[in-house]
Amino acid sequence: MEKLLYICFLFVVPGFSSAQLVSGSYYGHADVDLSGIHNNYLTELVIKQKGTRVEGIFGYYFRDKYQSYFVHGHYDPQTHEITILNLPMTFYGSVSTSNSVDCITNFRGVVIHSRVGSTVRGTFYHDEKYKYTCPDIKVTYDQDKTDNHVDSTISVGPVAARIWKPQTDDFVVDAIKAAPPKTESAAAVNVPVPTDTTNAVVAAVAATPPPPNPVVEDKKKIEASFAERKPVVNQVFLVESDSVRLSFYDNGEIDGDSISVFVNTQVVLTHQALEAKAFNLYLHLDSTRDVNEVSMFAENLGRIPPNTALMVITDGKNRYQVFLSSSLTENATIQLKRKR
């Protein structure tokens, strides 16, 4: 069975003074550097830079599992070389995506410009400790000339639309509709007072409410705090599918930010730490609504306020990115609208 790995970089950077810009979207394939093994990886590279510094997202597919990381790297304007260190990549020989082994690699690639377009040729080099188990991976990317809006829309291509799906360590959320009306609890219903003493004791025990569930109580506190904060809509995105993947990263220094995620004002995830490695939420949109809302609730402000995140939205054909910033008084919100 052919192994498939999809690699995505997204570097967030302002302008570059050189006549040769490296910003752009690049697509290609990568091969394990072993005799007889070919086309193991399907790759994408979407980059921008700020001077000699690059930062953004490194992500990949292995078989049917997607992982991604927010990364920092270096760009040499003299040699046009991009370097990114310490990239964990699933071992090409892993037989299971749920119990796979990572190889730590360092990426070095050179941007080559020509009249027909630009390419990036490079290698994911194995760490010295793993030289007997993790082979190097060579890659060649071609620039996508049709992508002129790498700041807002990143085209993934038709192949990626067919291969990603949730795994056991991802979060899957079905369509979130309006909350059902509250019903009167059993404890609030009037219970006739029995005349028999034994029956009275049994009735009293039955009427005693159960002890509070810490998880439920914690969720109620978060919901109450969410309702008190002001929703701030960042952007509206048109999506072409009834399901989307939302990937959340800490887009700066990892400083202990923790969030809850609400869909259509209902909490779906709590106590999710924002880290370099993204957590993925697969959301089935409510078709009865013109607009579905996704909100980020800041559970804390980390060491460096406010609570900030990069969200990448994938609908199977298009990719969008948005930077979210939540505080203890505001909830960052985006709206998803199905394209008709």
C-alpha positions as CSV (number, residue, x, y, z in Angstrom):
1,M,0.0,0.0,0.0
2,E,1.5,3.3,-1.0
3,K,2.3,5.5,1.9
4,L,1.2,9.1,1.6
5,L,2.5,12.1,3.5
6,Y,1.2,15.6,3.0
7,I,3.4,18.5,4.3
8,C,2.2,22.0,4.7
9,F,4.2,25.1,5.6
10,L,2.6,28.5,6.2
11,F,5.0,31.3,7.1
12,V,3.7,34.6,8.3
13,V,5.9,37.4,7.3
14,P,5.8,41.0,6.0
15,G,7.7,42.2,3.0
16,F,11.1,41.3,1.6
17,S,13.6,43.8,0.1
18,S,15.2,41.5,-2.4
19,A,14.2,41.5,-6.0
20,Q,13.6,37.7,-5.8
21,L,10.7,37.1,-3.5
22,V,10.4,33.7,-1.8
23,S,6.8,34.1,-0.7
24,G,4.3,31.8,-2.4
25,S,2.6,28.5,-2.6
26,Y,4.7,25.4,-3.7
27,Y,3.5,21.9,-4.4
28,G,5.3,18.7,-5.1
29,H,6.3,15.2,-3.9
30,A,9.0,13.8,-1.6
31,D,10.8,10.5,-1.7
32,V,12.6,8.6,1.0
33,D,16.2,8.4,0.1
34,L,16.4,4.6,-0.1
35,S,16.8,2.4,-3.2
36,G,13.5,1.1,-4.5
37,I,11.2,3.4,-2.5
38,H,9.6,6.3,-4.3
39,N,6.8,8.9,-4.0
40,N,6.1,8.4,-0.4
41,Y,5.1,11.9,0.4
42,L,2.7,14.5,-1.1
43,T,3.8,17.9,-0.1
44,E,2.9,21.6,0.0
45,L,5.0,24.6,1.0
46,V,3.4,28.0,1.5
47,I,6.0,30.5,2.7
48,K,6.6,34.1,3.6
49,Q,9.5,35.7,5.4
50,K,10.7,38.7,7.5
51,G,14.3,39.4,6.7
52,T,16.2,36.3,7.7
53,R,13.5,34.9,9.9
54,V,10.6,32.6,8.8
55,E,7.9,31.3,10.9
56,G,4.6,29.5,10.3
57,I,3.1,26.0,10.1
58,F,4.7,22.7,9.3
59,G,2.1,20.0,8.7
60,Y,1.9,16.6,7.1
61,Y,-0.3,13.7,6.2
62,F,0.9,10.1,6.8
63,R,-1.6,7.6,5.4
64,D,-4.8,9.2,6.6
65,K,-3.5,11.1,9.6
66,Y,-2.8,14.8,9.6
67,Q,-0.5,16.6,12.0
68,S,0.8,20.1,12.0
69,Y,3.2,22.4,14.0
70,F,3.9,26.1,14.3
71,V,7.6,26.4,13.5
72,H,10.4,29.0,13.3
73,G,13.3,29.0,10.8
74,H,16.0,30.9,9.0
75,Y,16.3,32.3,5.5
76,D,19.6,33.2,3.9
77,P,19.0,35.9,1.2
78,Q,22.5,35.3,-0.3
79,T,22.1,31.5,-0.8
80,H,18.3,31.5,-0.9
81,E,18.4,28.6,1.6
82,I,15.5,27.9,4.1
83,T,16.4,26.1,7.2
84,I,13.9,24.7,9.8
85,L,15.2,22.6,12.7
86,N,13.6,19.8,14.8
87,L,10.7,18.7,12.7
88,P,9.0,15.5,13.9
89,M,7.9,13.3,11.0
90,T,6.2,10.0,11.1
91,F,8.6,7.1,10.3
92,Y,7.9,6.0,6.7
93,G,7.7,2.4,7.7
94,S,5.0,2.8,10.4
95,V,2.1,0.5,9.9
96,S,-0.3,2.3,12.2
97,T,-1.3,6.0,12.3
98,S,-2.4,5.7,15.9
99,N,0.8,4.1,17.2
100,S,3.4,5.6,14.8
101,V,6.9,6.6,15.6
102,D,8.4,10.0,14.8
103,C,11.7,10.8,13.3
104,I,13.3,14.1,14.2
105,T,14.5,15.9,11.0
106,N,16.0,19.2,9.9
107,F,14.8,20.7,6.7
108,R,17.1,22.6,4.3
109,G,15.8,23.8,1.0
110,V,17.0,26.2,-1.7
111,V,14.6,28.5,-3.6
112,I,15.4,28.5,-7.3
113,H,13.9,31.2,-9.6
114,S,13.6,31.0,-13.4
115,R,11.5,32.5,-16.2
116,V,9.1,29.5,-16.1
117,G,8.6,29.7,-12.4
118,S,10.1,29.0,-9.0
119,T,11.0,25.8,-7.2
120,V,12.2,24.7,-3.8
121,R,14.6,21.7,-3.7
122,G,15.6,20.4,-0.4
123,T,16.0,17.5,2.0
124,F,14.6,16.5,5.4
125,Y,17.8,15.4,7.1
126,H,17.7,12.8,9.9
127,D,19.0,13.6,13.3
128,E,22.4,12.0,13.9
129,K,20.8,9.8,16.7
130,Y,18.4,8.2,14.2
131,K,20.8,7.7,11.3
132,Y,20.3,3.9,11.3
133,T,16.5,4.0,11.4
134,C,15.3,7.2,9.7
135,P,16.5,7.8,6.2
136,D,16.7,11.3,4.6
137,I,13.7,12.5,2.6
138,K,14.3,14.5,-0.6
139,V,11.7,16.9,-1.9
140,T,11.0,19.2,-4.9
141,Y,8.3,21.8,-4.9
142,D,6.9,23.8,-7.9
143,Q,5.3,27.2,-7.3
144,D,1.6,27.6,-7.8
145,K,1.3,30.6,-10.0
146,T,-2.5,30.8,-9.5
147,D,-2.2,31.5,-5.8
148,N,-2.0,35.3,-5.4
149,H,-3.5,35.6,-1.9
150,V,-1.3,33.5,0.4
151,D,-2.3,35.9,3.2
152,S,-5.9,34.8,3.2
153,T,-6.5,31.8,1.1
154,I,-4.3,28.8,0.6
155,S,-5.4,26.3,-2.1
156,V,-4.7,22.8,-1.0
157,G,-5.4,21.0,-4.3
158,P,-7.8,18.2,-5.2
159,V,-5.7,15.3,-3.8
160,A,-5.8,16.7,-0.2
161,A,-9.6,16.9,-0.4
162,R,-9.8,13.2,-0.6
163,I,-7.4,12.0,2.0
164,W,-7.9,13.8,5.3
165,K,-10.3,12.4,7.9
166,P,-10.5,12.4,11.7
167,Q,-8.4,10.0,13.8
168,T,-8.9,8.8,17.4
169,D,-6.9,11.8,18.8
170,D,-8.9,14.4,16.9
171,F,-12.1,16.0,18.0
172,V,-15.3,15.4,15.9
173,V,-18.3,17.7,16.4
174,D,-21.7,17.0,14.8
175,A,-23.9,19.8,13.7
176,I,-24.6,22.1,16.6
177,K,-28.2,23.2,16.6
178,A,-30.2,25.3,19.0
179,A,-30.1,24.1,22.6
180,P,-33.2,22.1,23.6
181,P,-35.5,23.8,26.0
182,K,-34.9,23.1,29.7
183,T,-37.3,20.8,31.4
184,E,-38.3,20.7,35.0
185,S,-36.0,18.5,37.0
186,A,-37.2,15.6,39.0
187,A,-36.1,17.3,42.2
188,A,-38.4,20.2,41.5
189,V,-41.5,18.0,41.0
190,N,-43.8,17.8,44.0
191,V,-43.8,14.4,45.6
192,P,-46.7,13.3,47.7
193,V,-45.9,12.8,51.4
194,P,-46.5,9.2,52.2
195,T,-48.0,8.2,55.5
196,D,-45.8,5.2,56.1
197,T,-42.5,6.0,57.8
198,T,-40.5,3.5,55.8
199,N,-41.9,4.8,52.6
200,A,-41.2,8.3,53.7
201,V,-37.5,7.6,54.2
202,V,-37.3,5.9,50.8
203,A,-39.1,8.9,49.1
204,A,-36.7,11.3,50.9
205,V,-33.7,9.4,49.6
206,A,-35.1,9.3,46.1
207,A,-35.8,13.0,46.1
208,T,-32.3,13.9,47.3
209,P,-30.4,15.4,44.3
210,P,-27.1,13.6,43.4
211,P,-23.8,15.2,44.4
212,P,-22.6,17.8,41.8
213,N,-20.5,16.5,39.0
214,P,-17.2,18.5,38.9
215,V,-17.0,18.2,35.1
216,V,-20.5,19.4,34.6
217,E,-20.1,22.2,37.1
218,D,-16.9,23.3,35.4
219,K,-18.6,23.4,32.0
220,K,-21.4,25.5,33.5
221,K,-19.0,28.1,34.8
222,I,-17.3,28.3,31.4
223,E,-20.7,28.7,29.7
224,A,-21.7,31.4,32.1
225,S,-18.4,33.3,31.6
226,F,-18.7,33.0,27.8
227,A,-22.2,34.5,27.9
228,E,-21.0,37.5,29.9
229,R,-18.2,38.4,27.4
230,K,-18.6,40.4,24.2
231,P,-18.4,38.4,20.9
232,V,-16.1,40.0,18.4
233,V,-16.4,38.7,14.8
234,N,-13.1,38.6,13.1
235,Q,-14.0,37.4,9.6
236,V,-16.6,35.6,7.5
237,F,-15.4,32.6,5.4
238,L,-17.2,31.0,2.5
239,V,-16.8,27.2,2.6
240,E,-17.7,24.7,-0.1
241,S,-18.3,21.7,2.1
242,D,-20.7,20.8,4.9
243,S,-17.7,19.8,7.0
244,V,-14.5,21.6,7.9
245,R,-11.4,21.0,9.8
246,L,-10.3,23.7,12.3
247,S,-6.7,23.6,13.4
248,F,-5.6,25.7,16.4
249,Y,-2.0,26.7,17.2
250,D,-0.3,29.1,19.5
251,N,1.1,31.6,16.9
252,G,3.7,33.1,19.1
253,E,5.8,32.0,22.1
254,I,4.3,29.0,23.9
255,D,3.1,30.7,27.1
256,G,0.5,28.5,28.6
257,D,-2.6,29.8,26.8
258,S,-5.7,27.6,27.3
259,I,-9.0,27.9,25.5
260,S,-12.5,26.6,25.2
261,V,-14.2,26.3,21.8
262,F,-17.8,27.2,21.2
263,V,-19.9,26.4,18.1
264,N,-23.1,28.4,17.7
265,T,-22.7,29.6,21.4
266,Q,-22.5,26.0,22.7
267,V,-19.3,24.7,24.2
268,V,-17.8,21.7,22.4
269,L,-14.2,21.7,23.8
270,T,-12.8,22.9,27.1
271,H,-9.3,23.2,28.6
272,Q,-7.4,22.9,25.3
273,A,-3.8,24.1,25.5
274,L,-2.4,26.1,22.6
275,E,0.9,24.7,21.6
276,A,3.2,24.4,18.6
277,K,1.4,21.2,17.6
278,A,-2.1,21.9,16.5
279,F,-5.2,20.3,17.9
280,N,-7.8,19.6,15.2
281,L,-11.5,19.9,15.4
282,Y,-13.7,18.4,12.6
283,L,-17.0,20.2,12.5
284,H,-20.1,19.2,10.6
285,L,-22.0,22.5,9.9
286,D,-25.6,23.0,10.8
287,S,-27.4,23.2,7.4
288,T,-30.4,24.9,8.9
289,R,-28.4,28.0,9.6
290,D,-27.2,30.6,7.1
291,V,-24.1,31.2,9.2
292,N,-22.3,28.9,11.7
293,E,-20.2,30.6,14.4
294,V,-17.0,29.4,16.0
295,S,-15.8,31.2,19.1
296,M,-12.6,31.1,21.1
297,F,-13.0,31.6,24.8
298,A,-9.9,32.5,26.7
299,E,-9.6,30.4,29.9
300,N,-6.5,32.4,30.9
301,L,-4.1,34.9,29.3
302,G,-0.9,32.9,29.6
303,R,2.3,34.6,30.5
304,I,2.0,37.1,27.7
305,P,-1.6,38.6,27.3
306,P,-3.8,38.4,25.4
307,N,-4.7,34.8,24.6
308,T,-3.8,34.5,20.9
309,A,-4.1,31.7,18.4
310,L,-3.8,30.9,14.7
311,M,-6.8,29.0,13.3
312,V,-6.5,27.3,9.9
313,I,-9.8,26.4,8.3
314,T,-9.9,23.6,5.6
315,D,-13.0,22.7,3.8
316,G,-11.4,20.0,1.6
317,K,-10.8,22.4,-1.3
318,N,-9.8,25.7,0.2
319,R,-7.7,26.8,3.2
320,Y,-8.1,30.0,5.2
321,Q,-6.1,31.4,8.1
322,V,-7.2,33.8,10.8
323,F,-5.4,35.2,13.9
324,L,-7.7,35.2,16.9
325,S,-7.2,37.2,20.1
326,S,-9.4,36.7,23.1
327,S,-9.4,38.4,26.5
328,L,-11.3,38.1,29.7
329,T,-13.9,40.4,28.3
330,E,-14.1,39.4,24.6
331,N,-14.6,36.2,22.7
332,A,-12.9,36.0,19.3
333,T,-15.5,34.7,16.7
334,I,-15.4,33.7,13.1
335,Q,-18.4,32.9,10.9
336,L,-18.6,30.1,8.4
337,K,-21.1,30.4,5.5
338,R,-21.8,27.6,3.1
339,K,-21.2,28.6,-0.6
340,R,-24.4,27.9,-2.6
